[in-house]
Amino acid sequence: MSPFTNVADLAAQDVLWKVRADPRRADVEMSNRAGVLPYFVPVGSALGREVVVDGAPRLMFGSNNYLGLADDERVLDAARVAIDRYGAGCTGSRLMNGTLELHLELEAELASWMRRDAALVFTAGYLANLATISTLCGPGDIVVGDARNHASIEDGVKLSGARSVTVRHNDLDQLEQKLRRLDGPTLVVWDSVFSMDGDAVDVDRLVEISRRAGARTLIDEAHSLGVLGPDGGGVSAAVDPTPDLVMGTFSKSLASCGGVIAGDRDVIEYLRFHARPLVFTASAVPAAVATTLAAVRIARTEPWRAQRARTTANALANGLSNAGYQVTGAAAAIVGVRVSDEWAATLAWRALMDAGIYVNVGVYPAVPRGNAILRLSTTAAHTDADIEQCVATFARVVRL
């Protein structure tokens, strides 16, 4: 029981009062009661092309398993071998006892794949962005980014203390204009493929604009690594000159958990010793590292997987568009369906789930207010019949 009795006192003095006053609390409670809360849905199977929810099979169009490797036996075997050799966990940070030979092997493989001098592996993709921006930037520096950049980028800027400058979504003309007016060390940070809408930026032009202005660049390849670029090595691997730094995650195409920053060797070495989210965080567990390494090697030797993910995304986008829905994305493996009303998006999610199709719902703050979205993603494992079934189910149960 709070010791405060006056509402004004509660708001002013009780740090937990915001929990009771949360304006979204009523929405969550109402959605729970109605059985339509689209978040924290327990899945009872491996996250393949089909999953089990509430004891029933659903076609999975809501995962980031772009290359279809989450249930690949070669990947699972790599995890088992790593556990047998290295144990369940590292019990320490990379700085101390938590660097395995396996970590170094993965970093070398990633640097080669992403066509950079060196790479540094983090326990989570979120930490990779947070660490890089907060370590390399500080008060007196400027970070310029897209209005729809990932939250990890925004939080990295906040932690750094640098000045934040926001550019309209994918408006590179405005980026060029703003960079001309800025004076000071500047880092331009941008998603290559945006996680909700699935649209992409022109990385070549972004790097060119930034270099002319004397700014450094960091490209977040979370949703393009494995799907786009040479051998799936990301958009930046095909750009010349390359961005200064490239970030990637393992929880999408690579069927694991973790993140990477790749770039010039001296910058990577600086981050290795100075990035607090690396130095003070337990290192990635052996099974996760081995899983990632196996997935990277499969991605490099089986380029048909990336091609298949892109082909099915285009087919899904075309099918939904032809069915009358407002569609975004398909630059990689993400397809969005626009829904202006958040409640309508939630009800559509429930109708699709009941009809055997698992999708995701994006609402504020994941997307701008009034821009709710049904987010779908494709994988190398999806068949033409799966795409047809998804589109037909939309047409039957989703009225927007």
N, C-alpha and C positions, 0 to 999 in steps of 0.2 A: 504494500500500500504506500502511495506517495505521501510524504509528510506535508505536502502543500495542499491547501484546500481551495484557494482562489485560482480561477482559470488563468488570470493574467500572471500570477506567480508561477504557475506551472509552465507556461510558455517561456517565461523569462529565466527560470532557475532550474528546471528539470530537463536534463539532456535527453531523457527518454520520452518527453511529451510529444515530440515529433512523430513517434510511433503511433500514438493514439490519435493524432491530428492528421495523419497522412490522408490526403484527399482521394487516393486510389484504393484505400483500404476497403471502402464500401463496394467498389467495383469488383475487387478480388473476392470478397465474401459472397456477393451476389452470384458471380460466375461459379464459385464453388458449389453453392446451393443448387444452382441450375445444372450442374454437371458439365459446364462448358468452358472451364478454365483450361486454356491451351498450353499451359506451362507445367514443367516438372511432371510430365507424363511418364509413369514407370513402364519401361520396355522389358519384356520377359524373354528376350532372345538376343542372339548376335545381331549387329546392325548391318545386315546385308540388304539385298534388294527387297526382301520381304522380312517383316518383323512381327512379333507377337505382342499385342496390346490387349489387356483385359481378356486374355485367353484366346483371342481370335487373330488370324493372320491379316496383315495390312501391307499393301504395297508401299514401300518406303520412298517417298519423295521429299523427305524432310531432313535428311542427314547431309553431312559434308563428305561422305565417303565417295569422292568423285571417281577414283580409279577402281572402286570395287574391291579394295584390298583388306577391308576390316575383318573379313572372315576367310581370307585366303590362307590355305594350309601352310604355304611356305613362310608367311609372315608369323603365323601362330607357332610354327616349329622354331623359328628364330628366337621368339620370346622364351620358349621352354628351354632351349639350349643355354640362353643367357642366364636364366634363373639357376640352372644346374651348375654353371661355372662360376657366376659372380654372386649368387644369392638373391634375396628378395629386394634389398635396398642398399644404398651407399652409406647411410648413417652419418652424412656430413656434407659440407659444401664443397664445391669444386676447388676452392682455394686450399682446403685442408686435406682431408682424406677421401674426398668424393669424386676424384677424377680417375676413371677407369681407362684402360687401353681402348675400350669400346667407345668412349666419348671422343677420343682423339681420332679414331678411325672414322666415326660418323662425320666429324668436322672436316676431315680431309675430303671425304666423299661429297659432302655438300658444297664445299668450296669449288671443287672440280665441276660439279653439276651446274652450279649457279655462275660459273666462269668468273670467279673472284679469287683474289690472292689467298684469303683466309676466311674462316668462319668460326663463330662462337655459339655453342648450344646452350639454351636456357631451359628451365623446367617447364615453362609455359610461354606461348606466343605473346600473351599479354605482358609478361615480364621482359621479353626481348625489346618491345617498343618502349616500355616504361624505363628500362635501364639505359637504353641507348640515348634517348632524348634527355633524360634527367642528368646523365653523366656528361654528355658532350655540350649541353647548353646550360646557361645560367643567367642571372641578372645581367642586363646589358646586351644580351643576345636576343635574336628575333626568330620565332618559329612561325612559318606561314603554311597554312594547310587548308584542305577542302572542308567545306561546311559539313560534309557527311563522312569525314574520317572516322575510323574506329575509336571507341572510347579509350582504348589503351594509349593511343596517340594523344588524345586530349589530356589524359591524366599525366602522361609523361611531361607535357608542357607545363601543367600546373605545378608538378613537383620540381621542375627545373628552376622556376622563378623567371623564366624568359618571357618576353613580351609575345603575346599571341595575336596573330593577324589571320583572320578568316576570309576565305575566298568563296564566292558562290560556287555551288556544285559544278565541278568540271568546266568552269569558265576560265580557260587559260588566257583569254584576252584580259580579263580582270587581274589574273595573276601577274601578267606582264606589266600592267599599269601600276599595280601596288608595289611591285618590286622596284620600279623606277623611283618611287617616292621614299623608299626605306633607306636608312643609313645606319649600318652596323652589321656585325657578323650575323648571317642569316642562314637558316636551314629550312628548305622546302620539303614538307612531308606530305605524301599522298598515297592513297590506296590505288593499286593498279586496277583491281576489280573490286567493286563495292559490294559489301556482304549482303545487303538487303535487296537492292534493285538489280544487281548483277550486271550493271553497266561498267564500262572501262574508260580509263583516261588514255590520251595519246602520250605515252611515256617519252617517246622521241622528242616531241615538241616541248614537253614539260622540262626535260633536261636541258634542251637548247636554250629555252627562255631563262632558266635558272642560272646557267653558266654565263650567259651574256650579262646578267645582273651581278655576277660574282657570288652567287649563293650556292651552298652545298645542297645535295638532295638525298633524301631517304625515301625509298619506295617500299610500301607494304604489299608483299606478294602473297598474302595469306590465302587468297582465293584463286590465284593464278598458278602458283607453284604446283607442278605436276600436271597441269592442264594446258598451259600455254608456253610458248617459247621452244627453243631447240631441245629436243629430248624431254620436254616438260620442265626445263630448268627455269621457267618464269619469263615474263615479258622482258625484264631487264637484261636477260642473258643474250637477247638479240639486238640490244640497243648499243650504238656506237656514236659518241662516247657513252659509257655506262654511268648510271647513277653512282654517287659516292658510296652509298650504303643500301643494302637490300635486305629486307626482313622476310622471313617465311615462317609458317607454322606447320606442325606435324599432325594436327588433329583433323585436317581435312583430307587431302589426297593421300597422306602417308599413314593413315590408320593408327595413329598413336597419340601422344601428348607431348608438347614441348614447342620450342621456337628456336630460330636461328637469326643471327645477324652476320652478313657477309660483306666484305669490303677489303680495303687496303690493309696489309698486314700490320702496319704500325698502329692503325686505328683499332683494329681488333685486339691487339696486345694491350693497348691502353684500357679498353673496356674490360679485358680479362682481370686486370688488377684494381680497377677503380669503380666498376659498376656494382653498387651496393645490392641491387636485386639478384646479382649473381653471387657475390662474395658472401652474402648473409642468408642464402637460401640453400636448402639441401638439394643436391644434384639429382638429375633425372635418374629414375630407377633403371636397373639393367634391362628389364623386359621392355620398357618403353624405348630405350635407346636402340636395342637390337631390332625391335619391330620397325622403327624408323629406317634404320640402315637397310634392312631387307626390302622395305617398300621403295626406297630410293633406287635401289639396284634393279628392282622389277620395273619401275617406271622408266628407267633409262633404256632397258632392253626390250620393253614391250610398249612401244609408242602407240600401238593401236588402242590402248586403254584411254589415253587422252583424246584421241580422235573420236572414239566412241562416245565419250562423255559429252564432247562438243556437238557431235551429230545429233544425239538424242535431245540435248538442250534446244537446239534449233528446231527439231521436229515438234517438241513439246510447245515451244513458243508459238510456232506457226499454227499448230492445232488449236491452242487456246485463243489465239487472235482471231482465227477464222470462226471460232465459236462465239465471238462477240465480246470477249473480255479485253480489258486494257492491260497490255502485257509490257513488261520491261525486261531488260537484261539479255541473256543468252550470249554474252561476250565470252563466257567460259562455260560453266555448268550450272549457273543460277538463273532461274526464271521467276519473275515477280508478276503477281496479278494485283492491280490496284483496287483498293476498296477504301472509299473516303471515310466511311463510318466504322469506328472500332468495334462496336457491338455487332454490326453486320459481318465483319471479318471473323469475329469469334464464333458466331452462329454458323458461318460457312465452314469453318474449321471442324466444328462438331458434326455437321452433316457429312462432310467428306470422310471423317474418321469412322462414322457409323457405316458408311458405304464402302469402307475398306481401303481408303487412301489416306496416308499420313503426310500432312504438310505442316509448315510452320506459320505462325502469325507474327508480324512485326507491327508494333504500335509505338507511340511516343514513349521514351526518348530514342528508341532504336531508329525511328523514322520521324520526319517532321510532323507536327500536329496536323490532323486532317489528311494524312497520307498513309493510312493503314494499308498493309500489304499482306497477301498470302504468298509466302516464300517457298518456292519449290526448287529442288536441285536434282540433277540427274547423275547417274553413275555409269561406269563402263559395263556394269552388270545388267542394266535395264534393257529390255527387249523392245522391239517395235510394238508387240502386243501390249506391253506394259504402258507405253505412251498412249496407245489408242484407248486403253481402259481408263487411264487417268483423264484424258480429254472427255470421253463419253460420260464419266462419272461427274465431272464438273458440270457438263451441260445438263445433266439430269437433276442435280441436287443444289447447285449454287445459282441463286438469283441475285444479281447485284444491281 
